[in-house]
Amino acid sequence: MKYYISLLFILLANLSAVLAQGALTQSFFDGKSVVFVSTDPSARPMMTWKEVADSVHNSLVQAGADPVAYFELEKVALSEAVQTDYAKTFQQRLIKNIILVTRQKNQMSIHVGPFSENGQIITSTALFGVTDGDIGATTSQFGLIGENQPSQNLLVLDVPEFLSISTSETTSSQKFLAKNPLNLDVFKLGITIEGSSAETGLLSYFRHDMYGKSAEAILAEQAAQKAGIEQVLKQKYPYQIEWLTEAKSDQELISEGVQFLLVKVEGREADLMKSMGLEPKSDSTASRIVVKYNIKLLVREELYVGPEWDADPDWRVALNNFLNNLKK
């Protein structure tokens, strides 16, 4: 696997170009689609993501799509490992398109793009889409897409189907270890600057709390994050670090003495814990969006989450917590 800092620039370019949206691919009218739904719980009227899926399904079919399965976007976009698991399943089921439904407080969006055939899921944020003030207006507008375009998708589902991938199809939960890695004093720790996430940000951009952020806002967040990480590391991490500024394979990194990588993931707390093989929370904080840091050992593809759960909504607090736990 390569760690592409260049993905940051691709993401920024896509964010700048999102208003000049992409064209609708022909596979939309002749190929299976999966639908990711993200809904703001504070939007009114209050609706679960499954209720939003029920509300958009008929319009997607009317537009010419073949939506074969619906998933909650937040659960898929947790990490690169989770996205890769889903991507493998989509490949096996011959999925051609990704439909993204984003419901925010004051607007609703539906976007369509080709399936990337890899863990990124989509190849760009500059996707074909429609946006309006509420579900009714957005779905009505989207449904008109197929008005003058014959669809080859004939045997489609009458109601949305909510699926999850089976344990046998999942590898991500087997890679996480609830302890600290050894030999951090011997090898360098590689660090990338991520925005929301350098490798999963394309999909995360359509999350209800992320969609619509400007390129300037992303750049400002990245600059603040790098400065903040440097400040925390100087105080809390006594070993060697390496800022990763160009695309390199795992083997290249290892040959340069970088055996570890600092990894940041973000998502609902209960979902993150479950994806890492831990018992998820069930209290009122389980649904909050948090940041969790872990360290990846490149030579064995192992991910160390630390001896104590230390995620927090503020990435600075989460990083401080994680570095403190490295000493235990």
C-alpha positions in Angstrom: 0.0 0.0 0.0 1.2 3.5 -0.7 0.7 6.5 1.4 -0.1 9.3 -1.0 0.4 12.8 0.3 -0.6 13.8 -3.3 -4.1 12.6 -2.4 -4.4 15.8 -0.3 -3.9 17.9 -3.4 -6.3 15.7 -5.4 -8.9 16.2 -2.6 -8.3 20.0 -2.6 -8.6 20.2 -6.3 -11.8 18.2 -6.2 -13.2 20.4 -3.4 -12.5 23.5 -5.5 -14.2 21.9 -8.5 -17.2 20.5 -6.8 -19.5 23.2 -8.0 -18.4 22.3 -11.6 -19.8 18.8 -10.9 -19.0 15.8 -13.0 -21.1 14.1 -15.6 -23.5 11.2 -14.9 -21.9 8.0 -16.1 -23.8 5.7 -18.4 -23.3 2.8 -16.0 -25.9 4.5 -13.7 -28.5 3.4 -16.3 -27.0 0.0 -16.8 -25.4 -1.3 -13.7 -25.9 -2.0 -10.0 -25.5 0.8 -7.4 -25.0 0.9 -3.7 -26.2 3.8 -1.7 -24.5 5.5 1.3 -26.7 7.6 3.5 -25.5 10.2 6.0 -28.1 12.2 8.0 -27.7 15.0 10.6 -29.6 13.9 13.7 -30.4 17.6 14.4 -32.2 18.0 11.0 -36.0 18.3 11.2 -38.2 16.5 10.9 -36.1 13.9 12.7 -35.3 10.9 10.6 -33.0 7.9 10.9 -30.8 7.0 8.0 -33.0 4.1 7.1 -36.0 6.5 7.0 -34.1 8.8 4.7 -33.3 5.7 2.5 -37.0 4.9 2.3 -37.7 8.4 1.2 -35.2 8.5 -1.6 -35.5 5.0 -3.0 -38.4 5.5 -5.4 -36.8 8.6 -6.8 -33.5 6.7 -7.4 -35.4 4.0 -9.3 -37.4 6.6 -11.2 -34.1 8.3 -12.3 -33.0 4.9 -13.8 -30.8 3.5 -11.0 -30.6 0.0 -9.7 -30.0 0.5 -6.0 -29.3 -3.0 -4.7 -28.2 -2.1 -1.1 -28.1 0.8 1.4 -25.5 1.4 4.0 -24.9 4.2 6.6 -22.0 6.2 5.3 -20.5 6.7 8.7 -20.0 3.0 9.2 -18.2 2.5 5.9 -16.0 5.6 6.1 -14.5 4.7 9.5 -11.0 3.8 8.2 -9.0 2.6 5.1 -9.3 -1.0 6.4 -13.1 -0.9 6.7 -13.5 0.7 3.3 -11.2 -1.9 1.7 -13.4 -4.7 3.2 -16.5 -3.1 1.7 -14.8 -2.5 -1.7 -13.8 -6.2 -2.0 -17.5 -7.2 -1.4 -18.7 -4.6 -4.0 -16.2 -6.0 -6.5 -17.6 -9.5 -5.9 -21.1 -8.3 -6.4 -20.3 -6.4 -9.6 -21.2 -3.0 -8.3 -20.7 -0.2 -10.8 -21.9 3.0 -9.1 -21.9 4.7 -5.8 -24.8 7.0 -4.8 -24.3 9.3 -1.8 -27.2 10.8 0.0 -26.4 13.6 2.5 -29.0 15.2 4.7 -28.0 18.3 6.5 -29.9 20.8 8.7 -30.8 23.2 5.8 -30.3 21.1 2.7 -30.3 17.7 1.1 -27.9 16.3 -1.6 -27.8 13.3 -3.8 -24.6 12.5 -5.7 -23.6 9.7 -8.1 -20.2 8.5 -9.2 -18.5 5.3 -10.5 -17.2 2.8 -8.1 -13.4 3.1 -7.9 -12.9 -0.7 -7.6 -10.6 0.0 -4.6 -10.7 1.1 -1.0 -11.3 4.7 -1.9 -14.8 3.7 -3.1 -15.1 6.9 -5.2 -12.4 8.6 -7.3 -13.4 12.2 -6.9 -15.7 14.5 -5.0 -16.6 16.4 -8.2 -19.6 14.1 -8.8 -22.9 14.6 -10.6 -25.5 15.6 -8.1 -28.5 17.7 -7.1 -28.9 19.8 -4.0 -32.1 21.4 -2.6 -33.6 22.6 0.6 -35.3 19.4 1.7 -36.0 15.8 0.9 -39.1 16.4 -1.2 -37.5 19.0 -3.5 -34.2 17.1 -3.9 -35.8 13.7 -4.7 -38.3 15.3 -7.1 -35.4 17.0 -8.9 -33.2 13.8 -9.0 -36.1 11.6 -10.2 -36.3 13.7 -13.4 -32.9 12.6 -14.5 -34.3 9.5 -16.2 -37.1 11.3 -18.0 -35.4 11.3 -21.4 -32.9 8.5 -20.8 -34.0 4.9 -21.2 -32.7 2.6 -18.4 -31.5 -0.9 -18.8 -32.0 -1.5 -15.1 -35.4 -3.3 -15.3 -35.6 -5.8 -12.4 -35.1 -3.4 -9.5 -36.1 -3.6 -5.8 -39.4 -2.2 -4.8 -38.1 -1.2 -1.4 -34.6 -0.4 -0.1 -32.5 -3.3 1.2 -30.3 -2.7 4.2 -27.2 -5.0 4.1 -24.1 -5.5 6.1 -21.0 -7.5 5.1 -20.5 -10.7 7.0 -17.7 -11.5 9.4 -16.1 -13.8 6.8 -15.8 -10.8 4.5 -14.2 -8.6 7.1 -10.5 -8.5 7.9 -10.2 -5.1 9.5 -11.2 -6.1 13.0 -8.5 -8.8 13.1 -5.7 -6.3 12.6 -6.1 -4.2 15.8 -4.2 -4.9 19.0 -5.1 -3.3 22.3 -1.6 -2.8 23.4 1.5 -0.6 22.6 4.0 -1.5 19.9 7.6 -2.3 20.8 10.8 -0.7 19.4 9.4 2.8 18.9 12.8 4.0 20.3 14.6 2.2 17.5 12.6 3.0 14.3 11.1 6.2 13.0 7.4 7.0 13.3 6.0 8.3 10.0 3.4 11.1 10.1 1.2 12.4 7.3 -1.0 15.5 7.5 -4.5 14.4 6.7 -7.3 17.1 6.5 -10.1 14.7 7.6 -8.2 11.7 6.2 -5.8 11.6 3.3 -6.9 8.2 2.1 -10.5 8.1 3.2 -11.4 11.8 2.8 -13.0 11.4 -0.6 -15.8 9.4 0.9 -15.9 11.2 4.2 -16.4 14.5 2.3 -20.1 13.5 1.8 -20.6 13.0 5.6 -23.3 15.4 6.9 -20.8 17.2 9.1 -18.2 17.6 6.3 -20.1 18.2 3.1 -19.7 21.7 1.7 -16.4 22.7 3.3 -14.3 24.9 1.1 -10.7 24.2 0.0 -9.6 27.2 2.1 -11.2 25.7 5.2 -9.5 22.3 4.5 -6.1 24.0 4.0 -6.5 26.0 7.2 -7.4 22.8 9.1 -4.3 21.0 7.7 -2.0 23.9 8.7 -3.4 24.0 12.2 -3.2 20.3 12.5 0.4 20.1 11.5 1.4 22.9 13.9 -0.6 21.3 16.6 0.8 17.8 16.0 4.4 19.2 16.1 3.7 21.0 19.3 2.3 17.9 21.0 5.0 15.6 19.7 7.8 17.8 21.0 6.3 17.6 24.5 5.1 14.0 24.5 7.1 11.9 22.0 10.8 11.5 22.6 11.7 9.3 19.6 12.4 10.0 15.9 9.6 11.1 13.6 9.5 11.4 9.8 7.1 13.8 8.0 5.9 12.0 4.9 5.7 14.5 2.0 5.8 12.2 -1.1 4.3 8.9 -2.2 6.3 5.9 -1.0 5.6 2.2 -0.7 5.8 0.3 2.6 9.1 -1.2 1.5 10.6 2.2 0.7 9.5 3.5 4.0 11.0 0.5 5.8 14.3 0.8 4.0 14.5 4.4 5.2 14.0 3.3 8.8 10.3 4.1 9.0 8.6 1.0 10.4 5.7 2.7 12.1 3.0 5.0 10.9 0.7 7.3 13.0 -2.8 6.7 11.9 -5.8 8.9 12.6 -9.4 7.6 12.2 -12.6 9.5 12.8 -16.2 8.3 13.3 -19.0 7.5 15.7 -17.4 6.2 18.9 -19.3 2.9 19.1 -18.7 2.1 15.5 -14.9 2.8 15.8 -14.7 0.5 18.9 -16.5 -2.3 17.2 -14.4 -2.0 14.1 -11.3 -2.4 16.3 -12.6 -5.5 17.9 -13.5 -3.8 21.2 -16.7 -3.9 23.1 -18.6 -0.8 22.0 -20.0 1.8 24.3 -23.8 1.8 24.9 -24.2 5.0 26.8 -25.2 8.5 25.6 -21.7 9.2 24.2 -21.7 6.2 21.9 -23.0 8.2 18.9 -20.6 11.1 19.2 -18.0 11.7 16.5 -14.5 11.1 17.9 -10.9 10.9 16.7 -8.8 7.9 17.6 -5.1 7.6 17.0 -3.3 4.3 16.5 0.1 3.1 15.3 0.6 0.8 12.3 3.5 -1.6 12.2 4.3 -1.7 8.5 6.1 -5.0 8.4 3.2 -7.0 9.8 0.2 -4.8 8.9 -0.7 -4.6 12.6 -2.5 -1.7 14.2 -1.9 -0.9 17.8 -4.7 1.1 19.5 -3.1 1.2 23.0 -3.9 -0.4 26.3 -6.7 2.1 27.1 -9.5 3.6 25.0 -8.5 7.3 24.5 -10.6 8.7 21.7 -12.0 12.2 22.0 -14.1 14.6 19.8 -11.1 17.0 19.9 -8.1 15.6 17.9 -5.6 17.4 20.1 -7.0 15.7 23.3 -7.1 12.4 21.5 -3.5 12.7 20.4 -2.4 13.7 23.9 -4.3 10.8 25.4 -2.8 8.4 23.0 0.8 9.6 23.5 0.3 9.4 27.3 -0.9 5.8 27.0 2.2 4.9 24.9 4.2 5.3 28.2 2.1 2.6 30.0 
